[in-house]
Amino acid sequence: MGEDMAEVTLPAPVQALVDAINDADTEAFVAAFTADGFVDDWGRVLSGPEGVRSWAGSDAIGMGAQMTVLSASTEGDTTRIRFGWVSRRFTGESDGILVVDGDRLASFTIPPHG
């Protein structure tokens, strides 16, 4: 396949989120976040385990989502990714901003498309 298909290296908590979505494992998805972690999807913020779980159900795992990280750059605690997404709700590419807190995620932000 050549160099273009090399695996993108992600911090472990970010990889855990991607794996949880692709494995359709809601418990693992919730567990990837800190107790006060949140998802910010185009300005719609869902915080805490219940919020994170509800987003997984309404927008990700519950929609059969598959997530492919296309590129990633990490500076300090913040990883910015470009990802491909295929689900019954949305298919396309998006940007993501993930903030790591220890061994979990403090937040996963999907900014509105510019």
Buried (B, 14 or more C-beta within 10 A) or exposed (E): EEEEEEEBEBBEBBBBBBBBBEEBBBEBBBBBBBEEBBBBBEEEEBBBBEBBBBBBEBBBBBBEBBBEBEEBEBEEBBBBBBBEBEBEEBEEEBBBBBBBBEEBBBBBBBBEEE
